[in-house]
Amino acid sequence: MKHSLFTLTLALFPLAIASGCTEEVGSSGSGGSGATPAGPGSTSSGQGGEGGIDISDEGTPIDIPVPQTGKVYVDLDAPAVLELTDNEAASSNVWELAFEGLDVFTNSGVSGPGTGGAFGPYDGFVFLSDVEPELPFLLEDRTGGAFLRWYAYEGAIHALWSRYHVYGIKDPGGATYKLQILSYYGEIQGAPVTAIYRVRWAEATDQGVGATQVLDDLDGTAGGLAGDENDPSGCLDLATGTVHPYTVDEAQAATDWHVCFRRDAITVNGGLGGPGGVTAVDITRTHAPEELELETYKAMTPASQLSPFDDVDFAALNAGTLTYRGDRVVSAFDTAWVDTSISPPTPTQTTWLVQRGDGGQRFLVYAEGFEGADDNHPGTVSLRVKAVSAP
């Protein structure tokens, strides 16, 4: 079933200390390469492209001329660039990837009628394998934005760890806030439960930063694993601290919230996220795009990460390097497949697993380079594609 704005692509992960970790979507089991996905925006640590790995005899090359406006659709089976209009693509499962500017979409979720999806990034050397790498789930395209990668995922126990990034949030009335996710786990009637968020935030003005507010039990469970769009979830008004228990449809019609928490998904009330005109930016990622090791995130605590939160003042929230946006359609590729910290941008020397639009064959894809790129456009994408077998 195709879900709307708040479609989940992750299972509601068990708490690490809970017994059993069985909820996986699209799992390939314990086989495969066992490679660890690279962090968003990272390179392959000396592997891939300029890093020294030779993939010239691996897979099939394809050049994809990305138009200045609109999308171009790609069939990974051939592989080939397809002459499809947007209307034709909206009812077809023959395509796997669509390129638009620096965005990559899959034939899944809100982007297409297919049962495709993707996962990554993996290190570049994963492209050398003929067997699909281990993955915990496939990501369908969904609506998201600044909070898309708020967590680090620990596959061994299916746990989510906050990256403790600091986010800037603005509403159309002129108020500016900073917010930090402290935890994804809480208790209900003494039992450990996922999607019970703990967050802190503060309003900032040119006169200074207000008192820090902390909310310990923001309920984002949305009915748990058996829930659907008809189950309410917590939508937070940063101005008052009020949490509104809104369904998806109710959230889409309301302007009295800034940030909504629905299981692992965090959205803002702007763009495709809602009618409130709210915009947000991941301040931490803007200044430090490379990801840290999982163990580093696991060692972080609300106390240890208070200083980075306190350091963000009104000037930092309004730095010229920041781009505030409402939510939009995003895929597993998001911004992790391209390094925009340099001009013009380049691919990040990473490998991605993509599922065919009809839910069948899976492929590895690796972007070798861009030709004719500028700061907002890749020009022609040189891609390598390889069909892989199940582990």
VEXTORVO-101702 format. One line per 3 residues: number of its first residue (from 0); their letters; for each residue y, x, z of C-alpha. Coordinates in steps of 0.25 Angstrom, whole numbers, plus 5000, padded with zeros to 4 digits. Example, Ala and Ser with C-alpha at 12.3 -4.5 7.8 and 13.67 -1.06 7.14 Angstrom:
2
0) AS) 4982/5049/5031; 4996/5055/5029
This chain:
391
0) MKH) 5000/5000/5000; 5014/5005/4997; 5023/5005/5009
3) SLF) 5038/5005/5009; 5049/5014/5015; 5041/5018/5028
6) TLT) 5027/5021/5021; 5019/5030/5029; 5012/5042/5023
9) LAL) 5006/5048/5035; 4997/5041/5045; 5002/5039/5059
12) FPL) 4997/5052/5064; 4989/5052/5077; 4995/5060/5089
15) AIA) 4990/5074/5089; 4984/5072/5103; 4977/5058/5099
18) SGC) 4963/5058/5095; 4959/5058/5080; 4968/5061/5068
21) TEE) 4962/5052/5058; 4974/5046/5051; 4976/5053/5037
24) VGS) 4981/5048/5024; 4975/5054/5012; 4968/5065/5020
27) SGS) 4960/5075/5013; 4952/5079/5025; 4950/5093/5030
30) GGS) 4947/5100/5017; 4957/5106/5007; 4964/5119/5009
33) GAT) 4969/5116/5023; 4983/5121/5018; 4994/5118/5027
36) PAG) 5006/5110/5020; 5018/5119/5019; 5031/5114/5026
39) PGS) 5041/5106/5018; 5050/5115/5010; 5041/5127/5013
42) TSS) 5036/5137/5003; 5021/5141/5002; 5023/5154/5011
45) GQG) 5021/5163/5000; 5012/5154/4992; 5015/5147/4979
48) GEG) 5024/5151/4968; 5033/5162/4972; 5025/5164/4984
51) GID) 5014/5171/4977; 5003/5161/4974; 4999/5159/4960
54) ISD) 4997/5145/4955; 4998/5147/4940; 4983/5144/4938
57) EGT) 4983/5133/4948; 4984/5118/4943; 4992/5113/4931
60) PID) 5007/5115/4929; 5017/5104/4925; 5032/5105/4923
63) IPV) 5039/5092/4928; 5053/5090/4923; 5060/5082/4934
66) PQT) 5071/5073/4928; 5085/5074/4933; 5084/5060/4937
69) GKV) 5072/5051/4940; 5057/5055/4942; 5047/5062/4934
72) YVD) 5032/5058/4936; 5020/5068/4936; 5005/5065/4934
75) LDA) 4998/5076/4942; 4984/5073/4935; 4989/5079/4921
78) PAV) 4998/5084/4927; 5010/5078/4918; 5024/5073/4919
81) LEL) 5023/5058/4916; 5033/5049/4908; 5034/5038/4918
84) TDN) 5046/5030/4922; 5049/5026/4936; 5044/5012/4934
87) EAA) 5031/5017/4927; 5029/5027/4939; 5031/5016/4949
90) SSN) 5018/5009/4944; 5010/5021/4941; 5000/5030/4948
93) VWE) 4999/5040/4937; 5010/5050/4943; 5009/5058/4955
96) LAF) 5022/5065/4957; 5037/5061/4953; 5048/5071/4953
99) EGL) 5062/5067/4955; 5073/5078/4958; 5067/5086/4969
102) DVF) 5058/5075/4974; 5043/5073/4971; 5037/5059/4973
105) TNS) 5022/5055/4973; 5016/5042/4967; 5014/5036/4981
108) GVS) 5021/5028/4992; 5035/5024/4988; 5036/5033/4976
111) GPG) 5024/5027/4967; 5013/5017/4966; 5002/5027/4967
114) TGG) 4994/5033/4979; 4998/5047/4977; 5005/5055/4987
117) AFG) 5006/5070/4991; 5005/5080/5002; 5012/5093/5005
120) PYD) 5017/5104/5004; 5006/5113/5005; 5007/5128/5003
123) GFV) 5007/5133/4989; 4994/5139/4989; 4987/5126/4991
126) FLS) 4989/5124/4976; 4978/5134/4974; 4968/5124/4979
129) DVE) 4959/5115/4971; 4957/5106/4983; 4967/5097/4989
132) PEL) 4973/5103/5002; 4971/5096/5016; 4981/5085/5018
135) PFL) 4983/5075/5029; 4989/5064/5020; 4996/5061/5007
138) LED) 5011/5057/5008; 5015/5045/5000; 5030/5045/4995
141) RTG) 5038/5037/5005; 5053/5035/5010; 5058/5046/5018
144) GAF) 5069/5057/5020; 5074/5066/5030; 5063/5063/5040
147) LRW) 5051/5065/5030; 5046/5078/5036; 5050/5076/5050
150) YAY) 5036/5080/5055; 5026/5092/5054; 5012/5087/5051
153) EGA) 5000/5093/5059; 4988/5089/5050; 4977/5093/5060
156) IHA) 4980/5082/5070; 4989/5073/5061; 5001/5075/5070
159) LWS) 5016/5075/5066; 5025/5085/5073; 5040/5083/5072
162) RYH) 5048/5095/5065; 5060/5092/5074; 5069/5092/5063
165) VYG) 5083/5087/5065; 5088/5076/5056; 5102/5071/5053
168) IKD) 5104/5056/5051; 5116/5049/5046; 5119/5034/5045
171) PGG) 5130/5028/5036; 5139/5025/5048; 5141/5040/5050
174) ATY) 5132/5043/5062; 5124/5056/5061; 5112/5059/5069
177) KLQ) 5102/5070/5071; 5087/5066/5075; 5075/5074/5078
180) ILS) 5060/5069/5079; 5054/5073/5092; 5040/5067/5091
183) YYG) 5031/5058/5083; 5022/5055/5095; 5023/5046/5107
186) EIQ) 5015/5036/5116; 5013/5021/5116; 5007/5016/5129
189) GAP) 5002/5030/5132; 4995/5032/5119; 5000/5043/5109
192) VTA) 5006/5037/5097; 5012/5043/5084; 5025/5039/5078
195) IYR) 5032/5037/5092; 5044/5046/5089; 5053/5054/5098
198) VRW) 5066/5057/5092; 5080/5062/5096; 5093/5060/5089
201) AEA) 5108/5062/5091; 5121/5057/5084; 5130/5068/5079
204) TDQ) 5145/5067/5076; 5156/5077/5073; 5159/5075/5088
207) GVG) 5146/5080/5092; 5131/5076/5094; 5128/5064/5103
210) ATQ) 5117/5063/5114; 5103/5065/5109; 5094/5053/5109
213) VLD) 5079/5053/5111; 5069/5042/5107; 5055/5044/5113
216) DLD) 5047/5033/5107; 5052/5029/5094; 5040/5020/5088
219) GTA) 5037/5023/5074; 5023/5019/5074; 5025/5007/5065
222) GGL) 5012/5000/5069; 5004/5013/5068; 4994/5016/5058
225) AGD) 4991/5001/5055; 5006/4998/5054; 5014/4995/5041
228) END) 5028/4991/5037; 5028/4979/5046; 5027/4987/5058
231) PSG) 5040/4992/5064; 5044/5006/5067; 5055/5013/5074
234) CLD) 5069/5014/5067; 5079/5021/5075; 5094/5019/5076
237) LAT) 5100/5032/5080; 5113/5026/5084; 5107/5017/5095
240) GTV) 5094/5023/5097; 5088/5009/5094; 5074/5009/5087
243) HPY) 5071/4997/5078; 5057/4993/5076; 5058/4991/5061
246) TVD) 5048/4988/5050; 5050/4995/5037; 5057/4983/5031
249) EAQ) 5065/4981/5043; 5070/4996/5043; 5073/4994/5028
252) AAT) 5083/4983/5031; 5089/4989/5044; 5101/4998/5046
255) DWH) 5100/5000/5061; 5091/5012/5061; 5092/5026/5056
258) VCF) 5078/5032/5057; 5065/5025/5057; 5052/5030/5061
261) RRD) 5039/5024/5055; 5027/5033/5059; 5029/5046/5053
264) AIT) 5040/5042/5044; 5054/5043/5048; 5065/5036/5039
267) VNG) 5080/5035/5039; 5088/5022/5036; 5094/5026/5023
270) GLG) 5090/5028/5008; 5076/5022/5006; 5074/5022/5021
273) GPG) 5083/5011/5024; 5096/5004/5022; 5104/5011/5033
276) GVT) 5110/5022/5025; 5105/5033/5035; 5103/5047/5030
279) AVD) 5096/5059/5036; 5092/5073/5034; 5082/5083/5040
282) ITR) 5092/5094/5045; 5081/5103/5050; 5074/5104/5036
285) THA) 5088/5106/5029; 5090/5118/5037; 5076/5123/5038
288) PEE) 5067/5117/5027; 5055/5125/5030; 5044/5119/5039
291) LEL) 5039/5126/5051; 5024/5128/5055; 5018/5116/5061
294) ETY) 5015/5123/5074; 5030/5125/5075; 5033/5110/5075
297) KAM) 5022/5107/5085; 5029/5117/5095; 5042/5110/5094
300) TPA) 5046/5100/5105; 5058/5091/5107; 5064/5101/5116
303) SQL) 5062/5113/5107; 5069/5106/5096; 5080/5100/5103
306) SPF) 5089/5112/5100; 5088/5110/5085; 5092/5095/5087
309) DDV) 5104/5098/5096; 5109/5109/5086; 5111/5098/5075
312) DFA) 5125/5094/5077; 5135/5085/5068; 5138/5097/5059
315) ALN) 5123/5100/5057; 5121/5085/5053; 5131/5086/5043
318) AGT) 5129/5099/5036; 5131/5100/5022; 5117/5105/5019
321) LTY) 5111/5091/5024; 5108/5080/5015; 5106/5066/5022
324) RGD) 5098/5056/5014; 5091/5043/5017; 5076/5041/5015
327) RVV) 5070/5042/5001; 5057/5043/4994; 5049/5055/4998
330) SAF) 5036/5061/4995; 5027/5072/5001; 5035/5082/4993
333) DTA) 5048/5078/4999; 5057/5091/4999; 5045/5100/5002
336) WVD) 5041/5103/4988; 5055/5109/4984; 5063/5120/4991
339) TSI) 5078/5115/4990; 5083/5125/4999; 5086/5134/4987
342) SPP) 5093/5131/4974; 5087/5127/4965; 5075/5121/4973
345) TPT) 5061/5126/4971; 5047/5121/4974; 5042/5125/4988
348) QTT) 5029/5132/4983; 5020/5121/4989; 5008/5112/4985
351) WLV) 5007/5097/4986; 4995/5088/4986; 4998/5075/4977
354) QRG) 4989/5063/4975; 4987/5056/4962; 4995/5043/4960
357) DGG) 4982/5035/4960; 4977/5042/4973; 4967/5051/4967
360) QRF) 4968/5065/4963; 4976/5075/4971; 4984/5086/4966
363) LVY) 4991/5099/4971; 5005/5101/4965; 5014/5114/4966
366) AEG) 5028/5115/4961; 5029/5129/4955; 5044/5128/4952
369) FEG) 5056/5121/4946; 5063/5124/4933; 5078/5119/4931
372) ADD) 5079/5115/4946; 5092/5112/4953; 5095/5108/4967
375) NHP) 5091/5094/4965; 5081/5095/4954; 5069/5103/4951
378) GTV) 5070/5103/4936; 5056/5105/4931; 5045/5106/4941
381) SLR) 5034/5115/4938; 5022/5109/4945; 5007/5113/4947
384) VKA) 4997/5102/4949; 4982/5103/4953; 4972/5092/4955
387) VSA) 4964/5095/4968; 4951/5090/4973; 4948/5084/4987
390) P) 4944/5094/4998
